[in-house]
Amino acid sequence: MITDKLKKIGFSDKEAQVYIHLIQLGAQPVSVIASRASINRTTAYDIIESLIKKGLVSSTKKSGATYFKAMDPKQLISYLEREKVEHFKRLEKQQKEIEDVLPELVSLENPQSTKPKVSFYEGEKGMRQAYEDTLTSTEDILAYANVEEMHKALPDFFPEYYYRRAIEKNIHIKAIMPNNKMSAERAKKDKDENRESVLIPKKEYEFTPEINIYDDKVLIVSWTEKMAILIKSKELADFHKKMYKLCWKAAKKGRG
């Protein structure tokens, strides 16, 4: 139904009804609109005012009475464009507020604590959030990655992520990847995406999870189970960095 579609883009049930009636009726006084939508005049005025603010309804005067009419339905596209801009503005403002308070929040942490900190993430949204942490890295990210599994799990996320990591954040990554079609294609873009890759035989070393090692953190991602675990531990990170160095040398030697 049209009403359901309008509700999905932010209309209330009554807004959707009034908007549809306005399209059907053309310019009408509020009394007619209220009658057709089975609502009282005060409610009708409030809803029409909301639709006017959305840029979807206009008003005109005829013989001393105010008439309201729906704008061209194509204006819905402009409305959504404005909503998108406002949404990003709100997110940027929220991000700025968090950035301002972040030093204070970090200062509350107990610097003497050596206990590892573990964060668990589930679903696509959680996995995206886990990946955002990699963009805080102050050093090379060391990764075991299967590009086919990554893009299968989060198909619309990684092109933007590659750009943000390589260009905006200038974070270099070293990646050990099984030699499948997508990993090989990605490796061709190493220079543009600030990465150095080494491909290992798929038949012998196929794997689906991903591990990222950076700073004092180890991020473990299961693409098939849609979950991620972020461990903050200097001891564990140092161990994985040494093991990665060993694997990297062996992979490079095997390629040669």
C-alpha positions in Angstrom: 0.0 0.0 0.0 1.1 3.6 -0.6 0.5 4.4 3.0 2.9 1.8 4.1 5.6 3.0 1.7 5.2 6.6 3.0 5.5 5.4 6.6 8.8 3.7 5.7 10.3 7.1 4.7 9.2 8.8 7.9 5.5 9.8 7.5 3.2 9.1 10.4 0.0 7.2 9.6 -2.2 10.3 9.6 0.4 12.3 7.6 0.3 9.6 4.9 -3.5 9.6 4.8 -3.8 13.4 4.6 -1.1 13.6 1.9 -2.8 10.9 -0.2 -6.2 12.7 0.1 -4.6 16.0 -0.9 -3.1 14.4 -4.0 -6.5 13.0 -4.9 -8.7 16.0 -4.0 -6.5 18.9 -5.3 -6.7 22.3 -3.5 -9.2 22.1 -0.6 -10.0 23.9 2.7 -9.0 22.1 5.9 -12.7 21.2 6.6 -12.9 19.0 3.5 -9.5 17.4 4.2 -10.4 16.7 7.9 -13.7 15.1 6.8 -12.1 12.9 4.2 -9.3 11.8 6.6 -11.8 11.3 9.4 -9.9 13.6 11.8 -10.8 16.8 13.6 -9.9 20.2 12.1 -7.2 20.9 14.8 -5.4 17.7 14.0 -5.8 18.3 10.3 -4.1 21.7 10.7 -1.2 20.2 12.7 -0.7 17.5 10.1 -0.9 19.9 7.1 1.6 22.2 8.9 4.0 19.3 9.2 3.6 18.5 5.5 4.2 22.1 4.6 7.5 22.0 6.6 8.5 18.9 4.6 8.0 21.0 1.4 5.2 18.7 0.2 2.1 20.9 0.7 1.4 24.5 -0.2 -1.4 26.9 0.7 -3.3 29.6 -1.3 -6.1 32.1 -0.5 -9.4 32.0 -2.3 -12.2 34.4 -1.4 -10.8 34.8 2.1 -10.5 31.1 2.8 -7.2 29.1 2.9 -6.9 26.2 0.6 -4.2 23.5 0.8 -2.8 21.4 -2.0 -0.2 18.7 -2.4 2.9 19.6 -4.4 4.0 17.5 -7.3 4.6 14.0 -5.9 8.1 14.2 -7.4 8.9 16.6 -4.6 9.2 13.5 -2.4 12.6 12.9 -3.9 13.7 16.4 -2.9 12.3 15.8 0.5 14.4 12.7 0.9 17.5 14.5 -0.3 16.9 17.2 2.3 16.3 14.5 5.0 19.6 12.8 4.0 21.5 16.1 4.3 19.9 16.8 7.7 20.7 13.3 8.9 24.4 13.6 8.1 24.5 17.0 9.7 23.0 15.5 12.9 25.6 12.6 12.8 28.4 15.0 12.3 27.2 17.1 15.2 27.0 14.0 17.4 30.4 12.8 16.3 31.9 16.3 17.2 30.2 16.1 20.7 31.7 12.6 21.3 35.1 13.7 20.1 35.0 16.6 22.5 34.2 14.4 25.5 36.4 11.5 24.5 39.5 12.6 26.3 37.6 12.9 29.5 36.1 9.4 29.0 39.5 7.9 28.3 40.9 9.6 31.4 38.4 7.7 33.5 40.1 4.4 32.5 42.3 2.8 35.1 45.8 3.0 33.5 47.2 0.4 36.1 44.8 -2.3 35.0 46.4 -5.0 32.9 43.2 -7.0 32.5 42.4 -7.6 28.8 39.3 -5.9 27.6 37.0 -7.9 25.3 34.2 -6.4 23.2 31.7 -8.6 21.4 29.8 -7.5 18.3 26.9 -9.3 16.4 25.1 -8.8 13.1 26.1 -6.6 10.2 25.7 -3.3 12.2 27.9 -4.7 15.0 30.6 -5.9 12.6 30.7 -2.5 10.9 31.2 -1.0 14.3 34.0 -3.4 15.1 35.7 -2.4 11.8 35.5 1.3 12.7 37.9 0.6 15.5 40.6 -0.4 13.0 40.6 3.1 11.7 42.0 4.2 15.1 45.2 2.3 14.4 48.5 4.2 14.8 50.5 1.5 13.0 50.3 -1.0 10.2 47.4 -3.4 10.4 48.4 -7.0 10.1 45.6 -9.0 8.6 44.6 -12.5 7.6 41.8 -11.9 5.1 39.6 -13.6 2.6 38.1 -10.9 0.4 35.4 -13.2 -1.0 34.0 -13.8 2.5 34.4 -10.1 3.5 32.4 -8.8 0.5 29.8 -11.6 0.8 29.1 -10.6 4.4 29.2 -6.8 4.1 28.9 -6.1 0.3 28.4 -2.4 0.5 30.8 -1.6 3.3 34.4 -2.3 2.1 34.8 0.0 -0.9 34.2 3.0 1.3 36.3 1.4 4.1 39.3 0.9 1.8 39.1 4.6 0.8 38.8 5.8 4.4 41.6 3.7 5.6 44.0 4.4 2.8 43.3 8.0 1.9 41.6 9.7 4.9 43.4 7.9 7.7 46.6 6.9 5.8 46.8 3.5 7.5 48.8 0.9 5.8 47.8 -2.7 5.9 49.7 -6.0 5.3 47.4 -8.8 4.2 47.8 -12.6 3.9 45.0 -13.9 1.7 44.0 -17.2 0.1 44.5 -17.0 -3.7 40.9 -16.8 -4.9 39.5 -14.6 -7.6 38.4 -11.7 -5.5 41.5 -11.6 -3.3 43.7 -11.6 -6.5 41.6 -8.8 -7.9 41.9 -6.8 -4.7 45.7 -7.4 -4.6 46.0 -5.6 -7.9 44.7 -2.4 -6.2 47.3 -2.6 -3.4 49.1 0.6 -4.3 45.9 2.6 -4.6 44.5 1.2 -1.3 47.8 1.6 0.7 48.3 -2.1 1.2 50.8 -4.9 0.6 49.3 -8.3 0.0 50.7 -11.8 -0.3 48.5 -14.6 -1.8 48.8 -18.1 -0.4 47.7 -21.4 -2.0 43.9 -21.6 -1.7 43.9 -25.4 -1.8 46.2 -25.8 1.2 45.3 -22.7 3.3 41.7 -21.7 2.6 40.1 -19.9 5.6 36.9 -17.9 6.1 37.5 -15.8 9.3 39.5 -12.7 9.4 42.1 -11.5 12.0 43.4 -7.9 12.2 46.3 -7.1 14.6 47.1 -3.5 15.4 48.4 -1.4 18.3 47.4 -3.4 21.4 44.4 -5.0 19.8 43.3 -8.2 18.0 40.1 -8.2 16.0 38.7 -11.6 15.2 35.8 -11.7 12.7 33.6 -14.6 11.7 31.9 -13.7 8.5 29.8 -16.8 8.3 28.5 -16.4 11.9 28.2 -12.6 11.6 30.1 -11.8 14.8 33.3 -10.1 15.8 35.5 -10.1 19.0 37.8 -7.2 19.7 40.5 -8.0 22.4 42.6 -5.2 23.8 45.6 -6.8 25.3 49.3 -5.8 24.8 50.5 -9.3 25.6 48.1 -11.0 23.1 48.7 -8.4 20.4 52.5 -8.7 20.8 52.3 -12.5 20.5 50.1 -12.3 17.3 52.4 -9.7 15.8 55.4 -12.1 16.2 53.4 -15.0 14.8 52.3 -12.8 11.9 55.9 -11.9 11.1 56.7 -15.6 10.9 53.8 -16.3 8.6 54.5 -13.3 6.5 58.1 -14.4 5.9 57.0 -17.9 5.0 54.3 -16.7 2.7 56.6 -14.3 0.9 59.3 -17.0 0.6 56.7 -19.5 -0.7 55.5 -17.0 -3.3 59.0 -16.5 -4.5 
